[in-house]
């Protein structure tokens, strides 16, 4: 029996018995005119994969969860790149809901995908997609997935077992990853534009209106990736103050599933405001499911996706499965309620100690929410593996900022210390040299790296503040990387310079300097500014604060 493919072409279906109760779909990229078919058992478990050419059986394999057992010859030479759509089919003999009450002719219901592909639903329950592209036409550029967490301390990454196994161990983990500014909205503006706050001027959490009013949304990583032919999807938290523009959809995104506000739970779904969840955890779960579905159903062309859950931002609402995972976890970091603040600026010496139990409860809530996020990351990776995309996908995991829980008597973020300015920073991708790296990396490096992965020149049209990590990620040689890195908060008027093992902090408005050797004093409890000449650090820091683009990057060397 044949199946109609495209407008008028018939592709013979292979004469291989279907497993009982199976459903069939055709996937794959033809090589030398061949086609790949899959029979799926109920519940989506694979049963057979066969390759045919002109109705002639070329090879077949029977697939179990593990291992895979080869039954006969494999695919012909050249059948090596998986790039076509794989979508769910109804069970054999069960028509999809869209066919109910429809006339008997034609014998299929056709839907056109946003990428131009066609899906036809047949009355007997199986379907085919349109003709797969020729092997020479396949776009082999990698997919790119950003995972942006919310208020995640750097040290919490090791409590996420799936993330450690799936991203950290096969990827590159940076010990010195930093936010551009440790504050939610301004940091997200920096990631989308590769601009430091002193250049994009979105300095508070009333971020989105000013971002749009300045026209910054017209030149972002999204608009450039869209122009490069990528398919784009954003899922989760976009930018703070979205509720003032609830129906706004940022330019470039093909799929837009964005949470409008942190205190209420409607989503903006492609420009429509919809209530989809009851609390923060189920809201993140919804965004995760939508992101996973996007990955599963977009395999014909490269994509760029951002998954940005609100975890582990307070208030903490972990799922029933994880809500007791860290009950009574201890919290006693060395800098908690630091007793001697004589080396700190004068305004800090008057700070009262934080409530230890309150800080502990925050830590417990964050760890339990991160276990839910850990499960979501596992599902994303499973979807990539199931659709044969994992080996051609670059995944970058960062947070918008860190979080302080009583260290130096400080709470929340917005401060220049490691617990606030430092973030988890992990990159996994094909051809990257895995391991831990000491290179100084920033959120502003995400955009240029992503653009270069897409074959673009990052500085074309506008010089970016960040630099592409692609070459050192591939070679493993970071010797030519930046030697200095800026982190700043113009709203509170401080700036941090990281250079080698040193961290220099200048409080401009409140007054004060701090200098720490992070190898000897990783918890920043003994400032060296009184015994060390800090003028060279201050000169470098002031220069960076007034620079942009190539000039800024030259000052980092």
Secondary structure, 3 states (H helix, E strand, C coil): CEEEECCCEEEECCCCCCCCCCEEEEECCECCCCEEEEEECHHHCEEEEEEEECCEEEEEEECCCCCCEECCCCCCCCCCCCCCCCCCCCCCCCCCHHHCCCCCCCCEEEEECCCCCEEEEECCCCEEECCCCEHHHCCCCCEEEEEEECCCCHHHHHHCHHHHHHHHCCCEEEEEEECCCCCHHHHHHHHHHCCCHHHHCCCCCCCHHHHHHCCHHHCCHHHHHHHCCCEEEEEEECCCCHHHHCCCCCCCCCEEEEECCCCCCEEEECCEEEECCCCHHHHHHHHHHHHHHHHHHCCCCCEEEEEECCCCCCCCCCCCCCCCCCCCCCCCCCCECCCCCCCCCHHHHCCCCCCHHHHHHHHHHHHHHHHHHHHHHHHHHHHHHHCCCHHHEEEEEEECCCCEECECCCEECCCCCHHHHECCEEEECCCCCCEEEEEEEECCHHHHHHHHHCCCCCCCCCCCCCCCCHHHHHHCCCCCCCCEEEEEECCCCEEEEEECCEEEEEECCCCCEEEEECCCCCCCCCCCCCCCCCHHHHHHHHHHHCCCHHHHHHHCC
